């Protein structure tokens, strides 16, 4: 049986001679959440796309439940649920139709689509076209598709962008349940209050580099808040 763990070791990505991600390493255990925090251009999205298997690293290694993307891409992909920061939905597709399409790719039953629609509070909107949805509603659909196959590792890029205060709290509640079921979660955010509420570990990034990391509890004890810790990691007062 595979160990339930994510290991990222010396991960780097260079695009057109520019180093986007520079030697990032971390480990994540079952039932834990890692928040990758940083401003625009910090390299967060590139890091997450490599973990999700969308981008090939220039160097370094990623292991999810003892599986390596380069050696066993199909089985590795089955471990992952990925939520991008945005997605251009096909014109005319309803919320239900979009999720049914993704479910068919995973060979999942229609009932699972109904379950995730209810999970994200969109069951009553399932016959509406996704292109008419607000940003927050589209985010909830993307979260639903990422959870369709109940992945061992959920990878999410800025998942709370566009969410109203109610759904911000619901997102934290949903992730709490996911943690309790033993899933692992890596998500990026520039909203440190979200990381404060749900993350077990925090990784601060700036210009592709790790500029600070640790358990959320230890960071708060040392610096008082994640905001103070992030400012310190950037050399700001």
C-alpha positions as CSV (number, residue, x, y, z in Angstrom):
1,X,0.0,0.0,0.0
2,X,1.4,3.4,-0.9
3,X,2.3,5.8,1.9
4,X,0.0,8.8,2.0
5,X,2.5,11.6,1.6
6,X,3.6,14.3,-0.8
7,X,7.3,14.9,-1.2
8,X,8.7,17.8,-3.3
9,X,12.5,17.9,-3.5
10,X,14.6,20.7,-5.2
11,X,11.8,21.6,-7.6
12,X,12.8,24.2,-10.2
13,X,11.3,25.6,-13.4
14,X,13.1,27.7,-16.0
15,X,11.2,29.3,-18.9
16,X,13.2,31.1,-21.6
17,X,16.2,31.4,-19.4
18,X,14.2,32.9,-16.6
19,X,14.1,31.0,-13.3
20,X,10.4,30.9,-12.3
21,X,10.6,28.4,-9.4
22,X,14.0,28.0,-7.6
23,X,14.7,24.9,-5.6
24,X,11.4,24.4,-3.7
25,X,11.2,21.5,-1.3
26,X,8.5,20.4,1.3
27,X,6.8,17.3,2.6
28,X,3.1,17.0,3.4
29,X,1.4,14.2,5.4
30,X,-2.1,12.7,5.0
31,X,-4.8,15.0,6.4
32,X,-2.7,18.1,6.2
33,X,-3.0,21.4,4.3
34,X,-0.2,23.5,2.9
35,X,-0.8,27.1,1.9
36,X,1.6,28.6,-0.6
37,X,1.6,32.3,0.0
38,X,3.0,35.2,-2.0
39,X,2.3,38.1,-4.2
40,X,1.7,38.2,-8.0
41,X,4.6,36.8,-9.9
42,X,6.0,34.8,-6.9
43,X,5.9,31.5,-8.8
44,X,3.0,30.0,-6.9
45,X,1.0,29.0,-10.0
46,X,4.0,27.5,-11.7
47,X,4.8,25.4,-8.6
48,X,1.2,24.1,-8.4
49,X,1.1,23.2,-12.1
50,X,4.2,21.1,-11.7
51,X,2.8,19.3,-8.7
52,X,-0.4,18.7,-10.6
53,X,1.6,17.2,-13.5
54,X,0.7,19.9,-16.0
55,X,4.2,21.3,-16.3
56,X,7.4,19.3,-16.5
57,X,10.0,20.5,-13.9
58,X,13.4,21.7,-15.2
59,X,14.9,19.9,-12.2
60,X,13.8,18.3,-9.0
61,X,11.4,15.5,-8.1
62,X,7.7,15.2,-7.0
63,X,6.3,12.1,-5.3
64,X,2.7,11.6,-4.4
65,X,1.9,8.5,-2.5
66,X,5.1,6.9,-3.7
67,X,4.3,7.7,-7.4
68,X,6.5,9.8,-9.6
69,X,4.9,11.7,-12.5
70,X,7.9,11.0,-14.9
71,X,7.7,7.2,-14.2
72,X,4.0,6.5,-13.9
73,X,2.1,9.5,-15.3
74,X,-1.4,7.8,-15.5
75,X,-1.4,6.5,-11.9
76,X,0.1,9.7,-10.7
77,X,-2.6,11.7,-12.4
78,X,-5.3,9.6,-10.6
79,X,-4.0,10.9,-7.3
80,X,-4.6,14.5,-8.2
81,X,-7.6,16.8,-8.2
82,X,-6.6,20.2,-9.8
83,X,-8.4,23.5,-9.6
84,X,-7.0,26.2,-11.9
85,X,-7.1,29.9,-11.1
86,X,-9.5,30.4,-14.0
87,X,-11.0,28.4,-16.8
88,X,-12.8,29.3,-20.1
89,X,-16.0,27.2,-20.0
90,X,-17.5,26.1,-23.3
91,X,-20.4,28.3,-24.5
92,X,-23.8,26.7,-23.8
93,X,-22.8,24.2,-21.2
94,X,-24.8,24.1,-18.0
95,X,-23.1,23.5,-14.6
96,X,-24.4,19.9,-14.6
97,X,-23.2,19.3,-18.2
98,X,-19.8,20.6,-17.5
99,X,-19.4,18.4,-14.4
100,X,-20.8,15.4,-16.3
101,X,-18.2,15.9,-19.0
102,X,-15.4,15.9,-16.4
103,X,-16.9,12.9,-14.6
104,X,-17.0,10.9,-17.9
105,X,-13.2,11.5,-18.3
106,X,-12.7,10.0,-14.8
107,X,-15.3,7.2,-15.5
108,X,-17.4,8.4,-12.5
109,X,-21.1,7.8,-11.9
110,X,-23.6,10.6,-12.5
111,X,-24.5,10.4,-8.8
112,X,-21.1,11.8,-7.9
113,X,-21.9,14.9,-10.0
114,X,-25.0,15.5,-7.9
115,X,-23.0,15.1,-4.7
116,X,-20.5,17.7,-5.6
117,X,-23.1,20.1,-6.8
118,X,-24.8,19.9,-3.4
119,X,-21.4,20.2,-1.8
120,X,-20.8,23.6,-3.3
121,X,-24.3,24.8,-3.0
122,X,-25.1,24.9,-6.8
123,X,-27.7,22.1,-7.1
124,X,-30.4,24.7,-7.7
125,X,-28.3,26.4,-10.4
126,X,-27.2,23.2,-12.2
127,X,-29.4,23.8,-15.3
128,X,-28.0,27.3,-15.9
129,X,-25.2,28.1,-18.3
130,X,-21.8,28.4,-16.5
131,X,-20.9,31.4,-18.7
132,X,-23.7,33.3,-16.9
133,X,-22.2,32.6,-13.5
134,X,-20.4,35.1,-11.3
135,X,-16.7,34.6,-10.7
136,X,-17.4,33.1,-7.3
137,X,-19.9,30.6,-8.7
138,X,-17.4,29.6,-11.4
139,X,-14.9,29.1,-8.6
140,X,-17.3,26.8,-6.9
141,X,-17.8,24.7,-10.1
142,X,-14.0,24.4,-10.5
143,X,-13.7,23.3,-6.9
144,X,-16.5,20.7,-7.5
145,X,-14.7,19.2,-10.5
146,X,-11.5,19.0,-8.6
147,X,-13.2,17.0,-5.9
148,X,-15.1,14.7,-8.3
149,X,-12.8,11.7,-7.9
150,X,-12.1,12.2,-4.2
151,X,-8.4,12.7,-4.9
152,X,-5.6,11.9,-2.5
153,X,-4.1,15.3,-3.2
154,X,-6.1,18.4,-4.0
155,X,-4.1,21.1,-5.7
156,X,-5.8,24.5,-6.0
157,X,-4.6,27.8,-7.5
158,X,-6.1,30.9,-5.7
159,X,-9.4,29.0,-4.9
160,X,-11.0,31.8,-2.9
161,X,-10.7,34.5,-5.5
162,X,-14.2,35.9,-6.1
163,X,-15.9,34.2,-3.2
164,X,-18.2,36.3,-1.0
165,X,-17.7,36.2,2.8
166,X,-20.3,33.4,3.3
167,X,-18.6,31.1,0.8
168,X,-15.2,32.0,2.1
169,X,-16.2,30.5,5.4
170,X,-17.9,27.6,3.6
171,X,-14.6,26.9,1.8
172,X,-12.8,26.7,5.1
173,X,-15.5,24.3,6.4
174,X,-15.3,22.1,3.3
175,X,-11.5,21.9,3.6
176,X,-11.8,21.0,7.2
177,X,-14.0,18.0,6.2
178,X,-11.5,17.0,3.5
179,X,-8.7,17.1,6.0
180,X,-10.6,14.8,8.4
181,X,-11.0,12.3,5.6
182,X,-7.3,12.1,5.2
183,X,-6.9,14.0,1.9
184,X,-3.9,16.2,1.4
185,X,-4.3,19.8,0.1
186,X,-1.9,22.3,-1.5
187,X,-3.4,25.7,-2.4
188,X,-2.0,29.0,-3.3
189,X,-3.3,32.3,-1.9
190,X,-2.4,35.9,-1.3
191,X,-5.2,36.0,1.3
192,X,-3.3,35.2,4.5
193,X,-6.4,35.1,6.6
194,X,-7.5,32.0,4.6
195,X,-4.2,30.3,5.3
196,X,-4.5,31.2,8.9
197,X,-7.9,29.6,9.2
198,X,-7.2,26.2,7.5
199,X,-3.5,25.6,6.7
200,X,-1.3,23.3,8.9
201,X,1.8,24.5,7.0
202,X,2.7,27.6,5.2
203,X,5.3,28.2,2.5
204,X,6.1,31.9,1.6
205,X,7.4,32.5,-1.9
206,X,9.0,35.5,-3.5
207,X,10.5,35.6,-7.0
208,X,10.3,31.8,-7.2
209,X,12.2,31.2,-4.0
210,X,11.2,29.8,-0.6
211,X,11.6,32.8,1.8
212,X,10.0,31.2,4.8
213,X,8.1,28.1,5.9
214,X,6.9,26.2,8.9
215,X,3.8,25.1,10.7
216,X,1.1,27.7,11.0
217,X,1.1,27.4,14.8
218,X,4.8,27.9,15.1
219,X,4.8,30.8,12.7
220,X,2.1,32.6,14.6
221,X,3.8,31.9,17.9
222,X,7.1,33.4,16.6
223,X,5.8,36.4,14.6
224,X,2.2,37.0,16.0
225,X,0.5,36.6,12.6
226,X,1.1,35.3,9.1
227,X,1.1,38.9,7.8
228,X,4.0,39.8,10.2
229,X,5.8,36.6,9.2
230,X,5.4,37.3,5.5
231,X,6.6,40.9,5.9
232,X,9.6,39.6,7.8
233,X,10.4,37.0,5.1
234,X,10.5,39.9,2.5
235,X,12.8,42.0,4.8
236,X,10.0,44.5,5.4
237,X,9.2,46.1,8.7
